[in-house]
Amino acid sequence: MDDASSAFVSYASECGIDISDEQKNKFRIYAQLLTEWNEKINLTSVTSPDGIAVKHFLDSVLLLKYCDIPYGENVIDVGTGAGFPGVPIKIMRPDINLVLLDSLNKRLVFLSELLKAVGISAELVHARAEEAGRQKGYRMKFGFATARAVASMPVLCEYCLPFLKKGGIFAAMKGPNVEPELKEAEKAVSLLGCKIEKNCFYTLPSSEKRSVVLIRRTAPLSDKYPRHGSKIAHSPLVSH
């Protein structure tokens, strides 16, 4: 398999996901730009065509197998980095209204160029998650939020759950050993007016195991949250 998009189409097909020629071309441009820009700014440590195909593209679109995102839904990708999983989801689901949020402006410069090159639209927001979560335009405005972040679940929940409207779902993309983190996050989930709905496990073609934790908003959000970033980091809402 000579390039990331061809490899991705093949892997996606094995997972029961059809990629059209138009979508394949968008992923081809994505892989090309990601590789070029990565030489200028640090976007990803995964640079091989097969790695991009599996760890970035496939891992992102597999979210659609576990999450039923309604047509035309408002979706936010928190701490989007190089656009994962938000941009691949938008390529597959052009009907969604996508917001890509990141605290580093240089990543958003890359994403701006990427969106133009690929021919898709999304709102780019330069902010820290806990700041945007207090802003009227973003607080409790989304039916679907996602993050592919390294933060522990209690911290990640306080960053991401404030974006959910009533009934909205947060999909946390995590590694295989997420259960202890989930136990620790029970307090945070409850205080933030949500409940853990389910945890889906899957294995990538690279044999790496992944999980997607789905958390739904069931109650209003207290004005207390999200707290200041340093508070979240130093005093996470951990269950004891």
N, C-alpha and C positions, 0 to 999 in steps of 0.2 A: 504494500500500500504506500504510494509515493507521497501523498499529502494528507494533512489532517482532516480535510473535509471528506475525502474518499473513505478514509478509515472510519470516521464518524458515521457516515451513511451505513457502512457495513455493520458496525457495532449496534447502531440504532435499530437496524432491521432485525438483528438477532433478539432484540428486546421488544419486538413488536411495534416499533415506531417507524412510520414511513416519513422519509424526507424527500420533498419535491426537488426538482432540478433548481428551481428558483431559490429555495431555502439552502440547498447545498452551496450555491454560488455565494450566498450571504455568509455562510460559515467559512468558505474559502477565503473571502476578503478579510473576515475577522481574524483568522489564523495568521494571515500574511501581515496585517497591521500590528497584531499583538507581538509577533516576532520582531518586526522592525522597531517598534516603539520600545520594546523591552531592552534594546541595546542602549537607549537614551535614559530611560527611567525604569526603576525596578518595579515591574508589574507582576511578574510571576517567576517562580523558580522552575516551573514546568515548561520546557521549551521544545521538546522533541515532538514531531508531528503526532505520534501515537499517544504521547502523554497529553497533548492538547485535546486530541479527539476524545480520550476516555475521561481524564480527570477534570476537564473544564466543560467541554460541550456535552458529552453523554451524561455526566453527573448532574449537570444543570437541567437538561430536558427530562431526565427520569423523574424529576419532581412532579411533572404533569401526570405521571402514572399513579401517584399517591395522593394528589391534591386535585379536587374538583373546583377549578377556578371559574366562577360564573362568567358568562359572556359580558364583555365591556367593563369588567371589574377594575377598580382602582387598586394597583399593586405597587408596593414599595420594596425595594431591595436595599437593605440597611448595611452600610459599610461595603458597598458594591465592589470596590477595588477595580479590577480590570473588566467589570461588568458581569460577573458570575454570581448568581444564576440568572439575573434579570434580563440581560440582552438575549441569550439563547431562548429564554421563555418567550420574549417578545417576537423573535423571529418565527417561532412556532405558533404563537398566538397573537397576531397583529391587532386583534380586537381589544386587548387590554390597554388600560391607561397606566403607563409605567413611570414611576419616579425612581431615579437612581441617586442614592444619597451617599456621600463620602466626605470625610473630614480633610482629605488632601486634594488641593486644587489641581495639582499636576495630573492626577488620575482623571479628573473631570475634563481636562483639556484633551487627553487621549480619547475619552468616551465621546466627546463632542465630534472629534474627527471620525471616530468609528461609526457613529450614528449616521453621519452624512454619507460616508462611503458605502455603508450597507443599505441605506435608504429606509431607515425606520426612525420613528420619533419617540422621544422620552424626555421627561423633565429632569434636568440635572440640578441637584441641590448640594451646595457646599456648606456643610454644617456638621457639627457633632450630633450624634443620635439623640442624646439627652436634651440638647437645645431645641432641635426640630420637634421633638415630642411634646414640647410645651407651646409650640406655635400653633395659632388657630387654624392655619391652612393645612396642617398635617396631623394634629392631634385628633385621634379617633375618627380619621377620615378614610381609612382603607379597609376593604373587605379581605385583603390578602397581604401579608407581610412575610418577608423571608430574609434570612441571613446565613451566609456560609462563613461563620466567624470562629475564631479560636477562643473567644471568651467563654468562661464557664456559664452554665445554664442560669444560675441566679442573676448574674450580671447581664447576660444576654437578654433575659426576660425584661429587665427594667429598661434596657435600651429600646427594645422592639415592641413590647406589648402596648405601650401608650399610643401607637399608631392605629391600633385596631378599632374599628367601629363595632357596635353590638352585633354579635354573631360572626364577626370576622375571624379569620384563621391566621396564626403565625406558624410558619414551617421553618423549624430550626434544623439546618443541615449539619449533622455531627458525625463523629466516628462511631465505632461499634460499641465502645464501653460507656454508654451514656446513662445507664441505670443509676449509678451512684449520684451523678450530677442531677438527675431528675428528682431523686429523693431530696437532695439539698435545695432544689428549686421550688418545692411544693409551697413553701411559705410565700415566696415572691409571686408565684402564679396566682395564689389566692388573694394576696394584698392588692394585686394589680387587676382584680376583677375578672379573672380568667380560670379555665380549667384545662388540665391535660387531657386530650381526647384519645390520642393513640400514638404509638411509636412503630414505625415501619423500618424493617431491616432489609438491606439488599447488598449484593456483592458486585463490584465492577469487574469488567473483563480482565483487569490487571490483578484480580484476586483481592483487592482491597475492600474491606467491609465498611459499609456506611449505614447511617440511620437518619431518618427524618422524623422529628418530633412535631406533632400537630397540637397546637394549643388554641382554644377558642375563647373569645370574649363572651362572658355570660352576664356581666354586671357592669355598671358604670365605673369610670376610673376616678379614684380619689385625686383631689387637687395636690396632694402631697407628692405625687409621682409624675414623671421621673425626678429624682433628686439631682443635685449637682454631680458632675462627673467624678470628682475626687471622693465624694461620699459613696457613690456606687462602687468604686474600685476598692476603697478601704473598709467599707462596712456593708458588704453585700447582704441582701435579704435572704439569709441562709436558714433553712429549717434545722432545728436541733432535736 
